[in-house]
Amino acid sequence: MLRGTCGTLLVDASTRLPLTLWEGRDAEQLSRWLREHPGVEVACRDGSLTYRQGIAGGAPGAVQVSDRFHLWQGIIRRVQDTTSTHRGCQSGGPHSA
């Protein structure tokens, strides 16, 4: 669950400069901004349904990719889940036959 104040920051990936910032997470506001600024080919985002919908509505041809933080976070969770699930599969230590 998100706590505190959320905001949306749009950054140009080529220049790494901020393009705009607004309070909250709003799909329609994102869609509108993208329609007013055509040409977005790749949109890097978190796993939010709100951002997925906003990008799809405003830049339907853009490829959506996970941002680095959330990609690593997802990989770590999967590894933890897999190792927890199979913890009992190995008996007697790493060299047991």
Secondary structure, DSSP 8 states (H G I E B T S, - for coil): ---S--EEEEEETTTTEEEEEEES--HHHHHHHHHHS----EEEE-S-HHHHHHHHHH-TTSEEEE-HHHHHHHHHHHHHHHHHHTGGG--SSTT--
